[in-house]
Amino acid sequence: MIKNKENFKIKKVIECEIDNEQAGKIQELLTESFQGIYPNNRIYFKQVPHFRFLAFNEDNHLLAQVGLDYRVMNLSGKLIKVLGIIDLCVSRESRSNGIASVLLSEIDKYCVKRDIDFLLLFADYKTLYLKNGYKSVKNKCKWLKIDDRNQTILGIGYEEQSGLMIKKIGMNEWTEGDLDFLGYLY
């Protein structure tokens, strides 16, 4: 558990260790944050993340969350190790207090001395991420298309994706070639 000067604490939680009470709180936050988009009966969109960072106030009320997914991807024929950032969100009453930036900072700290080449995410609104050292990239992406409602495979997608952002962590350089997710799209 990490405490910070903003009077909230951040806890790293392995996905399979989330209990029903925590899952309910996460589901409420996701549903509030992604109105009309997020499935009502689960705490993930297409696939469960490996772990999350959760931000709580002093009364143990969930303020924010972010899912993280570690995997290998193929960028222009070269394997890269990516930590994907999924569904970063902050409760309505806690927004504009810097919590999202603190979560991104905790992710940066987590990456130190780990075998990670890049952080990767998709963003409709890029200001927060640009402010925290991410950059927009344009790559033609290949991924496993999943019907998020029925949890079934629809096929393979292959097109340029808008909103793709990365942050360099390791020594590899990002290129503008094809990016094969070797799995689902975040």
C-alpha positions in Angstrom: 0.0 0.0 0.0 1.4 3.4 -1.0 0.4 6.5 0.8 0.9 9.9 -0.6 0.6 13.6 0.4 -2.8 14.0 -1.3 -4.5 11.9 1.4 -5.2 8.8 -0.6 -3.5 5.5 -0.8 -2.7 3.3 -3.8 -2.9 -0.4 -3.6 -1.6 -2.9 -6.2 -4.1 -5.8 -6.5 -3.6 -9.0 -8.5 -6.8 -9.6 -10.6 -7.5 -13.1 -9.3 -7.3 -11.8 -5.7 -10.1 -9.3 -6.0 -12.9 -10.2 -3.7 -16.7 -9.7 -4.3 -16.8 -6.5 -2.3 -13.9 -4.9 -4.2 -15.3 -6.1 -7.5 -18.6 -4.4 -6.7 -16.8 -1.1 -6.0 -14.7 -1.4 -9.2 -17.8 -2.2 -11.2 -19.6 0.9 -9.9 -16.7 3.1 -10.8 -16.3 1.6 -14.3 -20.0 1.9 -15.0 -20.1 5.5 -13.8 -16.9 6.4 -15.8 -17.8 4.6 -19.0 -21.6 5.2 -19.1 -23.4 3.0 -21.7 -20.2 1.4 -22.8 -19.1 -0.9 -20.0 -20.8 -4.3 -19.6 -22.9 -4.3 -16.4 -22.0 -7.8 -15.1 -18.2 -7.7 -14.9 -15.1 -5.6 -14.1 -13.3 -6.0 -17.4 -14.3 -5.0 -20.9 -12.9 -7.7 -23.2 -10.3 -9.6 -21.0 -9.2 -9.4 -17.4 -6.1 -7.4 -16.7 -3.2 -9.0 -14.9 -3.4 -6.5 -12.0 -4.7 -3.1 -11.1 -3.7 -0.1 -9.1 -6.6 1.1 -6.9 -6.7 4.5 -5.2 -8.7 4.8 -1.9 -9.4 7.8 0.4 -8.9 7.6 4.1 -12.4 6.1 4.6 -11.4 3.3 2.2 -13.7 4.6 -0.6 -12.5 3.7 -4.1 -11.5 6.9 -5.9 -9.8 5.6 -9.0 -8.5 2.5 -10.8 -6.4 1.4 -13.7 -5.9 -2.1 -15.1 -2.5 -3.3 -16.4 -1.8 -6.1 -18.9 1.7 -7.4 -19.6 2.4 -9.1 -22.9 4.7 -9.5 -25.9 3.7 -7.7 -29.1 5.3 -7.7 -32.5 6.3 -4.3 -33.8 7.6 -4.3 -37.4 8.9 -7.9 -37.0 10.5 -7.3 -33.7 9.2 -8.6 -30.3 8.6 -5.9 -27.7 7.4 -6.3 -24.1 4.4 -4.0 -23.4 2.6 -3.0 -20.2 -0.9 -2.0 -21.4 -2.9 0.6 -19.5 -6.6 -0.2 -19.4 -9.6 1.8 -18.3 -7.9 4.4 -16.2 -10.8 6.2 -14.5 -11.5 8.5 -11.5 -14.8 8.8 -9.7 -16.8 11.9 -10.7 -16.4 13.6 -7.3 -12.6 13.1 -7.2 -11.7 14.3 -10.7 -9.3 17.2 -11.3 -7.4 16.5 -8.1 -4.4 14.9 -9.8 -5.3 11.3 -8.9 -5.0 10.1 -12.5 -1.5 11.6 -12.8 -0.5 10.0 -9.5 -1.7 6.6 -10.8 0.4 7.1 -14.0 3.4 8.0 -11.8 2.9 4.8 -9.8 2.9 2.8 -13.1 6.2 4.6 -14.0 7.7 3.6 -10.6 6.5 0.0 -11.0 8.3 -0.2 -14.4 11.7 0.7 -13.0 14.2 -2.2 -13.5 11.5 -4.4 -15.0 11.6 -6.1 -18.4 9.2 -3.6 -20.1 9.9 -1.8 -23.3 6.8 0.4 -23.6 3.7 1.5 -21.8 0.8 1.5 -24.3 -2.8 2.7 -24.1 -5.7 4.1 -26.2 -7.1 7.5 -25.4 -9.9 9.6 -26.7 -8.7 12.5 -24.7 -4.9 12.7 -24.8 -4.1 15.8 -22.6 -3.6 13.8 -19.4 -1.3 11.4 -21.1 0.7 14.0 -23.1 1.2 15.9 -19.8 2.6 12.6 -18.3 5.2 11.9 -21.0 3.2 9.8 -23.5 3.2 10.4 -27.2 0.7 9.7 -30.0 1.8 7.1 -32.5 0.3 5.9 -35.8 0.6 2.2 -36.5 -1.4 -0.3 -38.5 -2.6 -2.7 -35.8 -3.5 -6.4 -36.0 -5.6 -7.8 -33.2 -8.0 -10.5 -32.1 -11.5 -9.0 -32.4 -13.7 -9.9 -29.5 -17.5 -9.3 -29.1 -17.4 -7.6 -25.7 -21.1 -8.4 -25.0 -21.1 -12.1 -25.9 -17.4 -12.8 -25.1 -16.8 -14.5 -28.5 -14.1 -14.2 -31.1 -15.2 -12.3 -34.2 -12.0 -12.6 -36.2 -8.9 -10.6 -36.8 -8.8 -6.8 -37.2 -6.2 -5.1 -39.2 -6.2 -1.3 -39.5 -4.7 1.9 -38.2 -6.1 2.7 -34.7 -6.7 6.2 -33.6 -5.8 7.2 -30.0 -2.8 4.9 -29.7 -0.3 6.3 -27.3 3.0 5.0 -26.0 5.7 5.8 -23.4 9.2 4.4 -23.9 10.5 2.6 -20.8 13.3 0.3 -22.1 16.0 0.7 -24.7 14.0 -0.3 -27.8 12.8 2.5 -30.2 9.2 2.7 -31.4 8.7 2.4 -35.2 5.8 3.3 -37.4 5.4 -0.2 -38.9 2.7 -2.8 -38.2 1.9 -3.6 -34.6 0.6 -7.1 -34.0 -1.1 -7.2 -30.5 -0.8 -11.0 -30.5 -4.1 -10.8 -28.7 -7.1 -8.6 -28.0 -7.1 -4.8 -28.4 -7.2 -2.9 -25.0 
